[in-house]
Amino acid sequence: MILSRLIDLTRLIMTKEEHDKVTHNIIGSAMEVHRTLGNGFQEVVYQRALSIEMNLRNIEHQREFEMPLSYKGFNIGGRRVDFLVMAEISVEIKALINLDDVHLAQAKNYLEAYNLETGLLINFGSNSLQYKRIFNNKYKPISR
């Protein structure tokens, strides 16, 4: 619970336009990684390369950020999000031939569980980079 409060307090509370700009830059970074490496590597290789590319583009992010999960106020464990960008945008990456609905559902569940407004699901495993912007319809803005 304390960790989730820290996340909430560090959020920048970006506007929709700022979210769009940042997600566009993340997608551009992913395209550069895919253009350079191609497909066929394990997910961790793309994760490392994407972190380097986002650093080169000055995109503030944390890799494998541990986020707690709770149920009715009780801690039930945690999950590492592949990237937490600017303390507000979740980025989940895959290295699969194709994304399935289950991957999209998983990414949406993370947004809801962590009360994040926007996320990206990026797949490096196909011939062309696949990505989906995901929005949390249950998002509750943080009151200051």
MDTraj code that builds the backbone (N, CA, C; nanometers):
import mdtraj as md
import numpy as np

residues = "MET ILE LEU SER ARG LEU ILE ASP LEU THR ARG LEU ILE MET THR LYS GLU GLU HIS ASP LYS VAL THR HIS ASN ILE ILE GLY SER ALA MET GLU VAL HIS ARG THR LEU GLY ASN GLY PHE GLN GLU VAL VAL TYR GLN ARG ALA LEU SER ILE GLU MET ASN LEU ARG ASN ILE GLU HIS GLN ARG GLU PHE GLU MET PRO LEU SER TYR LYS GLY PHE ASN ILE GLY GLY ARG ARG VAL ASP PHE LEU VAL MET ALA GLU ILE SER VAL GLU ILE LYS ALA LEU ILE ASN LEU ASP ASP VAL HIS LEU ALA GLN ALA LYS ASN TYR LEU GLU ALA TYR ASN LEU GLU THR GLY LEU LEU ILE ASN PHE GLY SER ASN SER LEU GLN TYR LYS ARG ILE PHE ASN ASN LYS TYR LYS PRO ILE SER ARG".split()
xyz = np.array([
    [0.0819, -0.1190, 0.0000],
    [0.0000, 0.0000, 0.0000],
    [0.0870, 0.1264, 0.0000],
    [0.1955, 0.1229, 0.0784],
    [0.2841, 0.2389, 0.0851],
    [0.3466, 0.2650, -0.0513],
    [0.3924, 0.1589, -0.1190],
    [0.4537, 0.1757, -0.2501],
    [0.3564, 0.2370, -0.3495],
    [0.2305, 0.1914, -0.3480],
    [0.1335, 0.2478, -0.4415],
    [0.1100, 0.3950, -0.4120],
    [0.1148, 0.4344, -0.2872],
    [0.1015, 0.5763, -0.2525],
    [0.2196, 0.6556, -0.3073],
    [0.3406, 0.5980, -0.2983],
    [0.4575, 0.6664, -0.3527],
    [0.4438, 0.6856, -0.5023],
    [0.3940, 0.5848, -0.5717],
    [0.3725, 0.5965, -0.7156],
    [0.2748, 0.7094, -0.7429],
    [0.1653, 0.7126, -0.6687],
    [0.0640, 0.8158, -0.6879],
    [0.1227, 0.9553, -0.6679],
    [0.2057, 0.9726, -0.5670],
    [0.2596, 1.1041, -0.5360],
    [0.3629, 1.1508, -0.6375],
    [0.4270, 1.0565, -0.7085],
    [0.5296, 1.0961, -0.8041],
    [0.4742, 1.1199, -0.9437],
    [0.3483, 1.0894, -0.9654],
    [0.2910, 1.1072, -1.0987],
    [0.2900, 1.2534, -1.1384],
    [0.3099, 1.2746, -1.2645],
    [0.3140, 1.4104, -1.3180],
    [0.1756, 1.4610, -1.3564],
    [0.0812, 1.3723, -1.3697],
    [-0.0549, 1.4011, -1.4141],
    [-0.0514, 1.4773, -1.5466],
    [-0.0166, 1.4035, -1.6494],
    [-0.0065, 1.4589, -1.7837],
    [-0.1449, 1.4767, -1.8450],
    [-0.1534, 1.5691, -1.9368],
    [-0.2758, 1.5878, -2.0140],
    [-0.2830, 1.4791, -2.1204],
    [-0.3977, 1.4670, -2.1846],
    [-0.4143, 1.3686, -2.2919],
    [-0.3138, 1.3954, -2.4035],
    [-0.2924, 1.5213, -2.4365],
    [-0.1975, 1.5565, -2.5420],
    [-0.0553, 1.5151, -2.5034],
    [-0.0195, 1.5329, -2.3761],
    [0.1135, 1.4925, -2.3301],
    [0.1270, 1.3396, -2.3338],
    [0.0218, 1.2682, -2.2915],
    [0.0229, 1.1216, -2.3006],
    [0.0433, 1.0787, -2.4449],
    [-0.0296, 1.1420, -2.5373],
    [-0.0180, 1.1081, -2.6789],
    [0.1244, 1.1309, -2.7295],
    [0.1843, 1.2418, -2.6898],
    [0.3204, 1.2739, -2.7339],
    [0.4204, 1.1720, -2.6791],
    [0.4086, 1.1376, -2.5511],
    [0.5009, 1.0431, -2.4902],
    [0.4824, 0.9039, -2.5511],
    [0.3562, 0.8589, -2.5666],
    [0.3349, 0.7264, -2.6251],
    [0.3859, 0.7227, -2.7695],
    [0.3697, 0.8325, -2.8425],
    [0.4234, 0.8413, -2.9796],
    [0.5756, 0.8238, -2.9776],
    [0.6426, 0.8882, -2.8814],
    [0.7885, 0.8770, -2.8705],
    [0.8321, 0.7365, -2.8296],
    [0.7539, 0.6710, -2.7430],
    [0.7856, 0.5331, -2.7038],
    [0.7711, 0.4414, -2.8249],
    [0.6638, 0.4589, -2.9008],
    [0.6425, 0.3782, -3.0212],
    [0.7559, 0.4007, -3.1212],
    [0.7979, 0.5255, -3.1369],
    [0.9114, 0.5555, -3.2243],
    [1.0382, 0.4857, -3.1780],
    [1.0592, 0.4814, -3.0479],
    [1.1745, 0.4097, -2.9928],
    [1.1657, 0.2614, -3.0248],
    [1.0460, 0.2038, -3.0073],
    [1.0255, 0.0619, -3.0354],
    [1.0476, 0.0321, -3.1842],
    [1.0021, 0.1231, -3.2706],
    [1.0234, 0.1043, -3.4143],
    [1.1719, 0.1021, -3.4481],
    [1.2482, 0.1888, -3.3835],
    [1.3930, 0.1920, -3.4071],
    [1.4580, 0.0613, -3.3609],
    [1.4173, 0.0110, -3.2457],
    [1.4706, -0.1159, -3.1954],
    [1.4370, -0.2284, -3.2927],
    [1.3117, -0.2334, -3.3367],
    [1.2696, -0.3403, -3.4286],
    [1.3406, -0.3279, -3.5631],
    [1.3566, -0.2055, -3.6108],
    [1.4256, -0.1827, -3.7383],
    [1.5718, -0.2285, -3.7278],
    [1.6325, -0.2068, -3.6123],
    [1.7734, -0.2410, -3.5924],
    [1.7940, -0.3901, -3.5664],
    [1.7118, -0.4499, -3.4798],
    [1.7313, -0.5895, -3.4398],
    [1.6490, -0.6892, -3.5211],
    [1.5369, -0.6429, -3.5771],
    [1.4466, -0.7361, -3.6431],
    [1.3716, -0.8186, -3.5400],
    [1.3087, -0.9265, -3.5862],
    [1.2365, -1.0130, -3.4936],
    [1.3180, -1.1393, -3.4682],
    [1.2764, -1.2187, -3.3689],
    [1.3410, -1.3464, -3.3440],
    [1.4202, -1.3567, -3.2152],
    [1.4354, -1.2475, -3.1420],
    [1.5066, -1.2525, -3.0146],
    [1.4084, -1.2735, -2.9000],
    [1.4615, -1.3079, -2.7841],
    [1.3794, -1.3202, -2.6651],
    [1.3379, -1.1823, -2.6162],
    [1.2285, -1.1807, -2.5405],
    [1.1723, -1.0551, -2.4910],
    [1.2746, -0.9697, -2.4157],
    [1.3582, -1.0320, -2.3350],
    [1.4539, -0.9570, -2.2536],
    [1.5516, -0.8773, -2.3405],
    [1.5865, -0.9278, -2.4579],
    [1.6766, -0.8567, -2.5491],
    [1.6097, -0.7262, -2.5941],
    [1.4828, -0.7340, -2.6317],
    [1.4096, -0.6137, -2.6739],
    [1.3900, -0.5181, -2.5573],
    [1.3692, -0.5743, -2.4395],
    [1.3519, -0.4892, -2.3213],
    [1.4784, -0.4078, -2.2953],
    [1.5925, -0.4722, -2.3022],
    [1.7191, -0.4016, -2.2809],
    [1.7433, -0.2966, -2.3888],
    [1.7188, -0.3347, -2.5146],
    [1.7410, -0.2413, -2.6259],
    [1.6441, -0.1227, -2.6180],
    [1.5185, -0.1494, -2.5817],
    [1.4207, -0.0405, -2.5720],
    [1.4584, 0.0558, -2.4601],
    [1.5107, 0.0044, -2.3508],
    [1.5551, 0.0914, -2.2422],
    [1.6685, 0.1826, -2.2893],
    [1.7629, 0.1263, -2.3641],
    [1.8728, 0.2068, -2.4186],
    [1.8183, 0.3138, -2.5126],
    [1.7282, 0.2747, -2.6018],
    [1.6731, 0.3706, -2.6983],
    [1.5953, 0.4812, -2.6276],
    [1.5178, 0.4460, -2.5248],
    [1.4441, 0.5501, -2.4519],
    [1.5398, 0.6415, -2.3763],
    [1.6502, 0.5876, -2.3247],
    [1.7520, 0.6733, -2.2616],
    [1.8116, 0.7698, -2.3630],
    [1.8407, 0.7209, -2.4836],
    [1.8965, 0.8064, -2.5886],
    [1.8006, 0.9191, -2.6264],
    [1.6708, 0.8945, -2.6115],
    [1.5692, 0.9941, -2.6455],
    [1.5195, 1.0705, -2.5229],
    [1.5877, 1.0527, -2.4108],
    [1.5528, 1.1228, -2.2861],
    [1.4088, 1.0983, -2.2414],
    [1.3633, 0.9746, -2.2544],
    [1.2303, 0.9370, -2.2072],
    [1.2487, 0.8749, -2.0688],
    [1.2000, 0.9439, -1.9681],
    [1.2130, 0.8967, -1.8299],
    [1.1354, 0.7668, -1.8120],
    [1.2036, 0.6634, -1.7636],
    [1.1373, 0.5344, -1.7449],
    [1.2081, 0.4513, -1.6391],
    [1.1341, 0.3543, -1.5886],
    [1.1894, 0.2556, -1.4974],
    [1.1595, 0.1192, -1.5570],
    [1.2596, 0.0368, -1.5621],
    [1.2454, -0.0966, -1.6196],
    [1.2149, -0.1977, -1.5103],
    [1.1249, -0.2914, -1.5396],
    [1.0835, -0.3953, -1.4462],
    [1.0466, -0.3378, -1.3097],
    [0.9573, -0.2413, -1.3133],
    [0.9149, -0.1725, -1.1914],
    [0.8157, -0.2603, -1.1151],
    [0.8491, -0.2904, -0.9916],
    [0.7644, -0.3749, -0.9058],
    [0.6447, -0.2943, -0.8570],
    [0.5265, -0.3462, -0.8883],
    [0.4037, -0.2785, -0.8478],
    [0.3199, -0.3747, -0.7642],
    [0.2746, -0.3293, -0.6482],
    [0.1974, -0.4172, -0.5604],
    [0.0548, -0.4368, -0.6114],
    [-0.0004, -0.5526, -0.5798],
    [-0.1405, -0.5809, -0.6089],
    [-0.2132, -0.5983, -0.4767],
    [-0.3335, -0.5429, -0.4685],
    [-0.4109, -0.5598, -0.3461],
    [-0.5528, -0.6029, -0.3802],
    [-0.6130, -0.6670, -0.2837],
    [-0.7519, -0.7107, -0.2953],
    [-0.8229, -0.6658, -0.1700],
    [-0.9190, -0.5746, -0.1853],
    [-0.9962, -0.5207, -0.0729],
    [-0.9045, -0.4707, 0.0384],
    [-0.7974, -0.4041, -0.0020],
    [-0.7050, -0.3452, 0.0939],
    [-0.5962, -0.4381, 0.1446],
    [-0.5962, -0.5639, 0.1017],
    [-0.4966, -0.6603, 0.1452],
    [-0.3960, -0.6855, 0.0330],
    [-0.2687, -0.6872, 0.0691],
    [-0.1633, -0.7138, -0.0272],
    [-0.1719, -0.8598, -0.0704],
    [-0.1803, -0.8839, -0.2009],
    [-0.1855, -1.0208, -0.2528],
    [-0.0667, -1.0516, -0.3442],
    [0.0342, -0.9695, -0.3372],
    [0.1538, -0.9938, -0.4169],
    [0.1909, -0.8731, -0.4994],
    [0.2631, -0.8982, -0.6035],
    [0.3075, -0.7887, -0.6889],
    [0.3312, -0.8377, -0.8293],
    [0.3563, -0.7443, -0.9160],
    [0.3832, -0.7728, -1.0565],
    [0.4814, -0.6696, -1.1059],
    [0.5754, -0.7144, -1.1857],
    [0.6709, -0.6212, -1.2459],
    [0.6184, -0.5790, -1.3816],
    [0.5938, -0.4515, -1.3959],
    [0.5569, -0.3962, -1.5252],
    [0.6877, -0.3824, -1.6045],
    [0.6861, -0.4171, -1.7339],
    [0.8095, -0.4106, -1.8129],
    [0.8721, -0.2718, -1.8052],
    [0.7911, -0.1690, -1.8263],
    [0.8370, -0.0308, -1.8135],
    [0.7269, 0.0538, -1.7516],
    [0.7664, 0.1409, -1.6621],
    [0.6779, 0.2466, -1.6136],
    [0.7414, 0.3765, -1.6618],
    [0.6730, 0.4453, -1.7517],
    [0.7276, 0.5651, -1.8150],
    [0.6661, 0.6887, -1.7499],
    [0.7541, 0.7757, -1.7042],
    [0.7159, 0.9018, -1.6426],
    [0.6135, 0.8799, -1.5307],
    [0.6244, 0.7678, -1.4627],
    [0.5395, 0.7306, -1.3490],
    [0.3919, 0.7243, -1.3841],
    [0.3582, 0.7229, -1.5146],
    [0.2180, 0.7262, -1.5542],
    [0.1783, 0.6307, -1.6655],
    [0.2721, 0.5830, -1.7431],
    [0.2388, 0.5023, -1.8609],
    [0.3033, 0.3651, -1.8470],
    [0.2199, 0.2620, -1.8546],
    [0.2659, 0.1245, -1.8492],
    [0.3021, 0.0788, -1.9901],
    [0.4164, 0.0104, -2.0037],
    [0.4558, -0.0463, -2.1325],
    [0.4860, -0.1946, -2.1109],
    [0.4066, -0.2780, -2.1752],
    [0.4271, -0.4223, -2.1712],
    [0.4799, -0.4651, -2.3068],
    [0.5861, -0.5437, -2.3066],
    [0.6409, -0.5887, -2.4344],
    [0.6319, -0.7402, -2.4445],
    [0.6214, -0.7849, -2.5687],
    [0.6143, -0.9266, -2.6028],
    [0.7081, -0.9526, -2.7194],
    [0.7430, -1.0801, -2.7367],
    [0.8225, -1.1236, -2.8516],
    [0.7561, -1.2492, -2.9079],
    [0.6369, -1.2290, -2.9633],
    [0.5528, -1.3383, -3.0125],
    [0.5270, -1.3220, -3.1617],
    [0.4856, -1.4306, -3.2267],
    [0.4509, -1.4204, -3.3684],
    [0.3333, -1.3251, -3.3866],
    [0.2328, -1.3367, -3.3015],
    [0.1162, -1.2476, -3.3058],
    [0.0631, -1.2222, -3.1666],
    [0.0101, -1.1037, -3.1450],
    [-0.0579, -1.0728, -3.0197],
    [-0.1961, -1.1364, -3.0211],
    [-0.2394, -1.1863, -2.9082],
    [-0.3732, -1.2419, -2.8930],
    [-0.4535, -1.1547, -2.7970],
    [-0.5838, -1.1782, -2.7936],
    [-0.6708, -1.1029, -2.7044],
    [-0.6289, -1.1160, -2.5588],
    [-0.5729, -1.2305, -2.5209],
    [-0.5316, -1.2519, -2.3825],
    [-0.4204, -1.1544, -2.3425],
    [-0.3331, -1.1196, -2.4350],
    [-0.2258, -1.0242, -2.4061],
    [-0.2822, -0.8840, -2.3865],
    [-0.3791, -0.8483, -2.4673],
    [-0.4453, -0.7189, -2.4530],
    [-0.5209, -0.7122, -2.3204],
    [-0.5916, -0.8199, -2.2859],
    [-0.6661, -0.8242, -2.1595],
    [-0.5711, -0.8111, -2.0404],
    [-0.4568, -0.8771, -2.0482],
    [-0.3576, -0.8688, -1.9417],
    [-0.3091, -0.7254, -1.9242],
    [-0.2764, -0.6594, -2.0328],
    [-0.2272, -0.5215, -2.0262],
    [-0.3344, -0.4287, -1.9702],
    [-0.4604, -0.4487, -2.0098],
    [-0.5701, -0.3670, -1.9559],
    [-0.5879, -0.3912, -1.8066],
    [-0.5758, -0.5173, -1.7645],
    [-0.5890, -0.5476, -1.6223],
    [-0.4826, -0.4767, -1.5398],
    [-0.3612, -0.4684, -1.5916],
    [-0.2550, -0.3978, -1.5194],
    [-0.2882, -0.2499, -1.5033],
    [-0.3414, -0.1892, -1.6088],
    [-0.3788, -0.0478, -1.5989],
    [-0.4810, -0.0272, -1.4886],
    [-0.5800, -0.1135, -1.4844],
    [-0.6847, -0.1021, -1.3830],
    [-0.6300, -0.1295, -1.2440],
    [-0.5491, -0.2338, -1.2297],
    [-0.4960, -0.2704, -1.0987],
    [-0.4079, -0.1598, -1.0399],
    [-0.3373, -0.0865, -1.1255],
    [-0.2454, 0.0167, -1.0794],
    [-0.3002, 0.1580, -1.0975],
    [-0.4240, 0.1670, -1.1423],
    [-0.4885, 0.2959, -1.1664],
    [-0.4024, 0.3868, -1.2552],
    [-0.3587, 0.3303, -1.3665],
    [-0.2865, 0.4070, -1.4676],
    [-0.3824, 0.4350, -1.5824],
    [-0.3730, 0.5521, -1.6400],
    [-0.4664, 0.5931, -1.7444],
    [-0.4336, 0.5345, -1.8813],
    [-0.3043, 0.5257, -1.9121],
    [-0.2611, 0.4891, -2.0470],
    [-0.1528, 0.3822, -2.0419],
    [-0.1562, 0.2945, -2.1411],
    [-0.0521, 0.1941, -2.1529],
    [-0.0267, 0.1593, -2.2981],
    [0.0819, 0.0875, -2.3193],
    [0.1160, 0.0375, -2.4519],
    [0.1460, -0.1111, -2.4408],
    [0.1021, -0.1848, -2.5406],
    [0.1381, -0.3244, -2.5573],
    [0.2151, -0.3315, -2.6883],
    [0.3417, -0.3723, -2.6804],
    [0.4294, -0.3717, -2.7970],
    [0.4819, -0.5129, -2.8206],
    [0.4716, -0.5583, -2.9450],
    [0.5189, -0.6912, -2.9824],
    [0.6315, -0.6799, -3.0853],
    [0.7486, -0.7287, -3.0466],
    [0.8656, -0.7270, -3.1343],
    [0.8803, -0.8555, -3.2152],
    [0.7979, -0.9572, -3.1894],
    [0.8175, -1.0889, -3.2478],
    [0.7688, -1.1078, -3.3894],
    [0.6847, -1.0192, -3.4376],
    [0.6321, -1.0338, -3.5736],
    [0.7249, -0.9656, -3.6740],
    [0.7001, -0.9900, -3.8028],
    [0.7827, -0.9276, -3.9072],
    [0.7780, -0.7759, -3.9003],
    [0.6604, -0.7222, -3.8721],
    [0.6431, -0.5783, -3.8512],
    [0.6097, -0.5546, -3.7048],
    [0.6590, -0.4479, -3.6485],
    [0.6300, -0.4159, -3.5091],
    [0.4793, -0.4020, -3.4904],
    [0.4268, -0.4652, -3.3870],
    [0.2855, -0.4508, -3.3522],
    [0.2773, -0.3712, -3.2229],
    [0.1818, -0.2791, -3.2157],
    [0.1623, -0.2049, -3.0906],
    [0.0160, -0.1645, -3.0785],
    [-0.0257, -0.1539, -2.9552],
    [-0.1620, -0.1107, -2.9249],
    [-0.1560, -0.0128, -2.8088],
    [-0.2240, 0.0998, -2.8247],
    [-0.2425, 0.1914, -2.7129],
    [-0.3628, 0.1421, -2.6344],
    [-0.3499, 0.1434, -2.5058],
    [-0.4544, 0.0912, -2.4190],
    [-0.4955, 0.2020, -2.3231],
    [-0.6248, 0.2109, -2.3005],
    [-0.6781, 0.3134, -2.2111],
    [-0.7594, 0.2482, -2.1004],
    [-0.7485, 0.3018, -1.9819],
    [-0.8187, 0.2512, -1.8645],
    [-0.9488, 0.3296, -1.8475],
    [-1.0600, 0.2666, -1.8792],
    [-1.1900, 0.3327, -1.8655],
    [-1.2309, 0.3501, -1.7201],
    [-1.1630, 0.2812, -1.6290],
    [-1.1935, 0.2910, -1.4859],
    [-1.0967, 0.3823, -1.4124],
    [-1.0138, 0.4532, -1.4871],
    [-0.9126, 0.5405, -1.4267],
    [-0.9778, 0.6453, -1.3374],
    [-0.9182, 0.6637, -1.2192],
    [-0.9644, 0.7657, -1.1253],
    [-0.8496, 0.8625, -1.1024],
    [-0.8657, 0.9872, -1.1482],
    [-0.7582, 1.0855, -1.1291],
    [-0.7240, 1.0999, -0.9814],
    [-0.5978, 1.1261, -0.9558],
    [-0.5472, 1.1396, -0.8194],
    [-0.5781, 1.2809, -0.7713],
    [-0.6355, 1.2907, -0.6549],
    [-0.6618, 1.4230, -0.5973],
    [-0.5400, 1.4656, -0.5183],
    [-0.5068, 1.5903, -0.5293],
    [-0.3897, 1.6451, -0.4592],
    [-0.4317, 1.7154, -0.3334],
])
top = md.Topology()
chain = top.add_chain()
for i, resn in enumerate(residues, 1):
    res = top.add_residue(resn, chain, resSeq=i)
    for name in ("N", "CA", "C"):
        top.add_atom(name, md.element.get_by_symbol(name[0]), res)
traj = md.Trajectory(xyz[None], top)
